[in-house]
Amino acid sequence: MTPRGFQRSISCAGLLALIGAIVVDGERVVGSADAYLGVLFTCVLIGDLLPVVRRASLAAVESTPGAIFAFAILLRHGPVTAALAMALGSAASDLLRRKPAAMVVANAAQWTLTWTAAGLALVIVGEPSHHSGPMGTADVPPIALAGLAAFAVNYALISSYLALRDEHAIGPFLRTNVAPAAAEEIAALCLGAMIAIAGAHVAALPLLALPFVLCIGERRNADQADQALVDPLTRLPNRVLFVDRALQAIRRSQREQVGGALLLVDLDGFKQVNDTLGHNAGDELLRLVAERLQQLVRATDTVARLGGDEFGVLLVGDDGDESPGHRVSAAIEHALTQPFALREARCTVGASVGIAAFPADGAELDLLLEYADAQMYGVKRQRARSREAPTVAV
């Protein structure tokens, strides 16, 4: 199945789930409405506008504090109201960030399926007794099962889509990321249960603010983690993240019997651009090079800036080409010899590329890097003797 086909399936399933939930539980939406529901509904909408993006090992995973308030709505007012609140919040957030229409609909449907599954779990075990009195210890099992169902369905849908989009196996993604994600989501849903239990009481006001406070802290931590793994100039992964992904790719190649390639790219003539036009022009050139390199690889591959004018390219898995490293290398050399239009000049540089394939050239990252590095500098020395100097035209 393609990622687009998966999105369509999720959208259809979400629509059917919402229609079914309205038919079965629609009267409760109107009958249980109160002022506190309006407060929680507003918190969901605001919370969805504050997404936190975490870099997982194979992809970026997004979460929002809106889900905390949606869980509280689920426990107090049922799955229909929770699904509507989260679907509207998700759609508003996606539209403001100009996501494609198909993604907007699929994300809203994903949350509809999430809270429908949690509502079914409550029906199976027995709903909390908030409507007939204070919640007690007997309500812990249904709340826990509802939270588990919400997490399992939501994370399964996200993981399946990422696996299809990025063309990687879902198993490694789940094994690497499900434990930390589960710990965070369980803590968040516990907070949602506390908000539901507290209800429209003065003591609940600090609880309503807590998800937003935690979100601000998580966003700061995510930004700091991102800065530690991303080159600030080109916004590409840096050497640390490149090495981590390369190690994962090598382990995957050994486990799943798939190959890959590691390319080191060094610009020819970059020093001349810096010396002639200045460091600002050199920085602009590096950003343009980064954009061209990203256009030459798949979503599963990684382009990184390793330092100075050296870039790394990691090709993961088998794309049907017997020698993807040589094909991409040729494409890189051709693309980087095309003129670059800087703000005040046009310049022509070039690239020397070294290739190391795994497991054909080895299964140790250090040896692969040394092999690719030696190839790269061999190409650079050979071209320095036979090629004209790069040109810079003001």
PyMOL commands that set and color helices and strands:
alter all, ss='L'
color gray80, all
select helices_A, chain A and resi 3-31+35-48+66-77+79-96+101-125+129-131+137-166+170-198+202-229+239-256+270-277+279-295+324-336+365-386
alter helices_A, ss='H'
color red, helices_A
select strands_A, chain A and resi 52-55+60-63+260-268+302-307+310-316+340-341+346-348+350-358+391-393
alter strands_A, ss='S'
color yellow, strands_A
deselect
rebuild
show_as cartoon
